[in-house]
Amino acid sequence: MLENNTNKIIWSNYMGVSEAGSNEIYQEFKNRDVVNFFMEQGKLLTIPKGTAVYSPGEAADKIYYVNHGEIKVSRSTNDGKEIILDILGPGSIFGEVEVICGRDRKNLLLTKKDTILHFITSATFNEKLLNEPRLFSWFLKKISDKQLKTEDLLENLLFKSANAKVALMLLDLAKNHGVNIDKGVLIDYIITHQEIGNTIATTRETVSYAFMEFRQLGWIDTVKRRTVILNREALEEVASE
């Protein structure tokens, strides 16, 4: 209860910061400062592939920084279907929203690779926020960005066609994992049609059909289980529909 009250005090103290002032403070506090904070005051945690970092219903008492590895963020529907919300890689910070709000965990976080994390306790986080307003501003912007990303995701899931959602997914993968080659952009990341379906709320069969259609049109190709984008403009046009 004390930590939750501390969070409320922190938020109320800084909600009056003007937008201009907040941006100025944020610019002063760089990503490397946050990383140093986790490195210096956090603890090291090594987690094997296929292990849960935390599960729904657990108490939120830590915030994490991904040093190495990959983590899948997901939820399950009432009928047991998986919905993939995000894939976290090196440099990602997660777990802060529940700590700040004083709520239990809602998502399942499962390592896709052997993963190295640095974590800080909620007590350490609260103490740092009270003494370092620039860190508060940094996390405030991070949470706001995450909220906007969630709103964009919901809009795409609700209003985009299946082919548009697959095209958006391919373009996003190319942005994060793309490597330029002679004939296009190689997505240097192995992901199954089932995982894509779980991310965009559709079936594996629907994803496979979209891939087949894109290949027949000459927009994509497959090389050693990896997708090559041959016609980015065509995918962008479909994604905008």
C-alpha positions as CSV (number, residue, x, y, z in Angstrom):
1,M,0.0,0.0,0.0
2,L,2.9,2.4,0.8
3,E,4.4,1.9,-2.7
4,N,1.0,2.5,-4.4
5,N,0.5,5.7,-2.4
6,T,4.1,6.8,-3.4
7,N,3.2,6.3,-7.0
8,K,0.1,8.5,-6.6
9,I,2.2,11.2,-5.0
10,I,4.7,11.1,-7.8
11,W,2.1,11.3,-10.5
12,S,0.2,14.1,-8.8
13,N,3.4,16.1,-8.3
14,Y,4.3,16.0,-12.0
15,M,1.0,16.1,-13.8
16,G,1.2,19.9,-13.7
17,V,4.3,20.0,-15.8
18,S,3.6,21.9,-19.1
19,E,4.0,20.1,-22.4
20,A,6.9,22.3,-23.4
21,G,8.6,21.8,-20.1
22,S,8.0,18.1,-20.2
23,N,9.6,17.9,-23.7
24,E,12.6,19.8,-22.5
25,I,13.1,17.6,-19.5
26,Y,12.7,14.5,-21.7
27,Q,15.3,15.7,-24.1
28,E,17.7,16.1,-21.3
29,F,17.3,12.5,-20.1
30,K,18.6,10.1,-22.8
31,N,18.0,6.5,-23.4
32,R,21.5,5.7,-22.3
33,D,20.8,7.3,-18.9
34,V,17.9,4.9,-18.4
35,V,20.1,1.9,-19.5
36,N,22.8,3.0,-17.1
37,F,20.2,3.2,-14.3
38,F,19.2,-0.5,-14.9
39,M,22.9,-1.5,-15.2
40,E,24.0,0.2,-12.1
41,Q,21.1,-0.3,-9.7
42,G,19.4,-3.4,-11.2
43,K,20.0,-7.1,-10.8
44,L,21.0,-9.5,-13.5
45,L,18.6,-12.3,-14.5
46,T,19.3,-15.1,-17.0
47,I,16.2,-16.9,-18.3
48,P,16.3,-20.0,-20.6
49,K,14.2,-20.2,-23.8
50,G,10.6,-21.1,-23.3
51,T,10.4,-19.8,-19.7
52,A,7.8,-17.3,-18.4
53,V,9.2,-14.0,-17.1
54,Y,5.8,-13.5,-15.4
55,S,2.2,-14.6,-15.8
56,P,-1.2,-13.0,-15.5
57,G,-2.3,-12.4,-11.8
58,E,1.3,-12.1,-10.4
59,A,2.1,-9.1,-8.3
60,A,3.9,-6.3,-10.2
61,D,7.0,-5.5,-8.2
62,K,9.8,-5.2,-10.9
63,I,10.6,-3.4,-14.1
64,Y,12.8,-5.0,-16.7
65,Y,15.4,-4.1,-19.3
66,V,16.2,-6.6,-22.1
67,N,20.0,-6.9,-22.5
68,H,19.9,-9.9,-24.8
69,G,17.3,-12.2,-26.2
70,E,13.7,-12.0,-27.2
71,I,10.3,-12.1,-25.3
72,K,6.8,-12.7,-26.6
73,V,4.0,-10.7,-24.9
74,S,0.6,-12.4,-25.2
75,R,-2.8,-13.0,-23.7
76,S,-5.2,-15.9,-24.0
77,T,-8.9,-15.6,-25.0
78,N,-11.6,-17.4,-23.0
79,D,-11.5,-20.3,-25.5
80,G,-7.7,-20.6,-25.2
81,K,-6.6,-18.8,-28.3
82,E,-3.3,-16.9,-28.1
83,I,-3.2,-13.2,-29.0
84,I,0.4,-11.9,-29.5
85,L,0.6,-8.3,-28.3
86,D,4.3,-7.6,-28.9
87,I,7.8,-9.0,-29.4
88,L,10.4,-7.5,-27.2
89,G,14.1,-7.5,-28.1
90,P,17.4,-6.0,-26.8
91,G,16.9,-2.4,-25.5
92,S,13.2,-3.0,-24.6
93,I,11.9,-1.9,-21.1
94,F,8.7,-3.5,-19.8
95,G,6.6,-4.0,-16.7
96,E,6.5,-0.3,-15.7
97,V,2.8,0.3,-16.4
98,E,1.5,-2.2,-13.7
99,V,4.2,-1.0,-11.2
100,I,3.1,2.6,-11.6
101,C,-0.6,1.8,-11.6
102,G,-0.3,-0.7,-8.7
103,R,-2.0,-3.5,-10.6
104,D,-1.2,-7.2,-11.0
105,R,0.2,-8.5,-14.3
106,K,-2.2,-8.9,-17.2
107,N,0.0,-10.5,-19.8
108,L,2.1,-13.7,-20.2
109,L,5.7,-12.9,-21.1
110,L,7.6,-15.9,-22.5
111,T,11.2,-16.0,-23.7
112,K,11.6,-17.0,-27.3
113,K,15.4,-17.3,-26.9
114,D,17.8,-17.5,-24.0
115,T,17.4,-14.1,-22.5
116,I,19.4,-11.8,-20.2
117,L,17.5,-9.2,-18.3
118,H,18.3,-6.4,-15.8
119,F,15.5,-5.6,-13.3
120,I,14.9,-3.0,-10.7
121,T,12.4,-3.4,-7.8
122,S,9.4,-1.1,-7.5
123,A,10.9,0.4,-4.3
124,T,14.1,1.3,-6.2
125,F,12.1,2.7,-9.1
126,N,9.9,4.9,-6.8
127,E,12.9,6.2,-4.9
128,K,14.6,7.2,-8.2
129,L,11.4,8.9,-9.5
130,L,11.2,11.1,-6.4
131,N,14.8,12.2,-6.7
132,E,15.0,12.4,-10.5
133,P,12.1,14.2,-12.3
134,R,13.7,13.7,-15.7
135,L,13.3,9.9,-15.3
136,F,9.6,10.4,-14.6
137,S,9.2,12.5,-17.7
138,W,11.1,9.8,-19.8
139,F,8.7,7.1,-18.6
140,L,5.7,9.3,-19.0
141,K,6.5,9.7,-22.7
142,K,7.3,6.0,-23.1
143,I,3.9,5.1,-21.6
144,S,2.2,7.6,-23.9
145,D,4.0,6.2,-27.0
146,K,2.9,2.7,-25.9
147,Q,-0.8,3.9,-25.6
148,L,-0.7,5.4,-29.1
149,K,0.8,2.2,-30.5
150,T,-2.0,0.2,-28.8
151,E,-4.6,2.5,-30.3
152,D,-3.1,2.1,-33.8
153,L,-3.1,-1.7,-33.3
154,L,-6.7,-1.8,-32.4
155,E,-7.7,0.4,-35.3
156,N,-5.9,-2.0,-37.7
157,L,-7.4,-5.1,-36.2
158,L,-10.9,-3.7,-36.3
159,F,-11.0,-2.0,-39.7
160,K,-8.3,-3.5,-41.9
161,S,-8.9,-6.5,-44.3
162,A,-6.9,-9.7,-43.7
163,N,-4.6,-9.0,-46.6
164,A,-4.0,-5.4,-45.4
165,K,-3.1,-6.7,-41.9
166,V,-0.7,-9.3,-43.4
167,A,0.9,-6.6,-45.6
168,L,1.3,-4.3,-42.5
169,M,2.9,-7.1,-40.6
170,L,5.4,-7.8,-43.4
171,L,6.3,-4.1,-43.6
172,D,6.7,-3.8,-39.9
173,L,9.0,-6.9,-39.9
174,A,11.0,-5.4,-42.8
175,K,11.4,-2.2,-40.8
176,N,12.8,-4.0,-37.7
177,H,14.6,-6.9,-39.4
178,G,15.0,-6.0,-43.0
179,V,18.3,-6.5,-44.9
180,N,18.8,-5.1,-48.4
181,I,19.7,-7.7,-51.0
182,D,19.9,-7.6,-54.8
183,K,16.2,-8.4,-55.5
184,G,14.6,-6.7,-52.5
185,V,14.4,-6.6,-48.7
186,L,15.1,-9.9,-46.8
187,I,13.2,-10.2,-43.5
188,D,16.0,-11.8,-41.5
189,Y,13.6,-13.2,-38.9
190,I,11.8,-16.5,-38.8
191,I,8.2,-16.3,-37.9
192,T,5.4,-18.8,-38.6
193,H,2.1,-18.1,-40.2
194,Q,0.4,-19.2,-36.9
195,E,2.4,-16.5,-35.0
196,I,1.5,-13.9,-37.6
197,G,-2.2,-14.9,-37.3
198,N,-2.0,-14.7,-33.5
199,T,-0.6,-11.2,-33.9
200,I,-3.2,-9.8,-36.3
201,A,-6.2,-11.8,-34.9
202,T,-6.8,-14.0,-37.9
203,T,-6.3,-17.7,-38.7
204,R,-3.1,-19.4,-39.9
205,E,-5.0,-20.5,-43.1
206,T,-5.9,-16.9,-43.9
207,V,-2.3,-15.8,-43.5
208,S,-1.1,-18.6,-45.7
209,Y,-3.6,-17.6,-48.4
210,A,-2.4,-14.0,-48.3
211,F,1.2,-15.1,-48.6
212,M,0.2,-17.3,-51.6
213,E,-1.6,-14.4,-53.3
214,F,1.3,-12.0,-52.7
215,R,3.8,-14.6,-54.1
216,Q,1.6,-15.1,-57.2
217,L,1.5,-11.4,-57.8
218,G,5.3,-11.2,-57.5
219,W,5.3,-9.1,-54.4
220,I,7.2,-11.5,-52.1
221,D,9.3,-14.6,-52.2
222,T,10.5,-17.1,-49.7
223,V,14.2,-18.0,-49.1
224,K,15.2,-20.6,-46.4
225,R,12.0,-19.9,-44.4
226,R,12.5,-16.2,-44.6
227,T,10.4,-13.7,-46.6
228,V,11.8,-11.4,-49.2
229,I,9.8,-8.3,-50.1
230,L,10.1,-7.8,-53.9
231,N,7.5,-4.9,-54.3
232,R,7.3,-2.7,-51.2
233,E,5.1,-0.2,-53.0
234,A,2.4,-2.8,-53.7
235,L,2.4,-4.0,-50.1
236,E,2.1,-0.4,-48.9
237,E,-0.9,0.2,-51.2
238,V,-2.6,-2.9,-49.9
239,A,-1.8,-2.0,-46.3
240,S,-3.4,1.5,-46.7
241,E,-6.7,0.1,-47.8
